[in-house]
Amino acid sequence: MSARGFSENDLIKKIKNSEGINYSDKIEYLINSYILILDDLGAIHSTDWRKEVAFDIIDKRYKDILPTVITTNIFPSDLDGYYGKRVADRILSDGNTIIILNNIKSRR
């Protein structure tokens, strides 16, 4: 069983900086593990492109029935406001674990 973990910001940077590899292959390579940990989902301002990337990642794992652990300071009821209903529905589906870090002091 394999696991990978990225902060949302680091994952976005890795996708942007992978020259010479098509978008679908980048996504597949970065998230191809049994468990994916997405840290700090929603910590960075969400652009349309980031929302599309989030959808592609979450949707791929949803379709492949792979668990995703997500840490965020966004309450589940507010996810659709950040990422849209499609992403929120897939994040909140069975098989994913969401850890809400609201009101927890940062160790940074």
N, C-alpha and C positions, 0 to 999 in steps of 0.2 A: 504494500500500500504506500503510495507516494503522496506527499503534501508540498504545496508551495504557498508562500505568503508574500504579499505586496501591500504597500499602502496604495491607495487609489492614485495619488500623485506619482509615485514611482512607476506604477504600471502604465500610466498615460505616457510618461517620459520614455519608457522602454518601447512602447508602440511607435511613438513619433521618431525615435532615433534609430530604428532598425531599417537602415537603407538597403535597398536591393532585394527586399523580401516583401511580397504582396501582403496587403492588410489581413486577409483571412488566415494566411500562414503565420503571421505574427501573433494573432489572437490565439490560434490553435497551439502554438509552441508555448506561449506564456501561461496558458491556463490548463494545459493538458496534464493534469494530475488528479488523483482520486479525490483529494480534498484541496480546496482552494481557500485561502484566508485573505480576505480583503479588509485591510485595516483603514480606519479613518474615512469610510465612505461618506461623501458629502462635505468633507472638511474644506475643500477648495470650491470656488465659484464654478457652477456647472454651466458650461456652454452647450450649444446644440450638439457640437461634435463629441464632447464628453458624455452627453446623454446617449448618443448613438453608440459609443464604445461600451458604456455601461450596459445598454440593452443587449448588444452583441455578446458580451461576456456572460451575463446572467442568463440570457435566452439559450445560449449554447449549452451551458451546464444544466439548465432546466430540461432541455430536450434529451440530454444524455443521462439524466437522472443521477447527477453527481452532486454531492453535498458541498455547500459553500458556507464558510463561517465569516460573518460580517460584523465588524465593529463600527459603530457610528454614534454620533451624538444626536441623530435625527430620530424622533419617535416614529414608530411604524405608521401611525395615522398621518404623518407629514411627508412620508416618502414620495407619494405621488406628486406633491408640490415641487419636489426637487428633481425627480427623474421621470415623471409621467406615470400614468396608470399601468401601462404594460410592464415597465420595469418593477414598479412597486408590487404588482400582483405576483410576479415571478420571484422576487426577493422574499415575499411573505409566504410562499408556497411551502408545503411539507418538504422536508429534507434539508432545508437551510437552517442555520442557527444565527440569530441576530443578537448581538450583545450591545445594549445601549449604554453609552458611556456619559450620559448627560449628568451634570453636577458631580462628576468625579474629578478630583484635582489631578492635573497633569504632572508627570514626574520629569518633565523637560526642564 
